Amino acid sequence: MAIRTKFEDPLDIDSDIDQAVSFAQDKVNRGLYNYLFIFDTKDKFYCTDLVTRAYASINEVNGRSYSLDDDGFIPSIYDMLLSEDSYLTLYKETKADGIHIYYLEDVV
């Protein structure tokens, strides 16, 4: 599956993405993977936790209101899928007759 964020202001997409990427890049290769993800630690991250915190950093820096983890407890891909701030863009399934990929995004 792949999801995409619904951006609040189309004119500020680049700024928002740059902020999220900057936040995430600062955390990469620092040996801060949180293997005990059930314990929310301030300085360690796991996959979906890093993504949700990167988007939360947009809120702090650019004054937005993104929430990819509405329940605030152990961010998961399901939280991101259920968020009102994201939408599904791609779905892939493997069946006996092969791999099927469905693109669910309108092309403008």
Order of alpha helices (4+ residues) and beta strands (2+ residues): beta-alpha-alpha-alpha-beta-beta
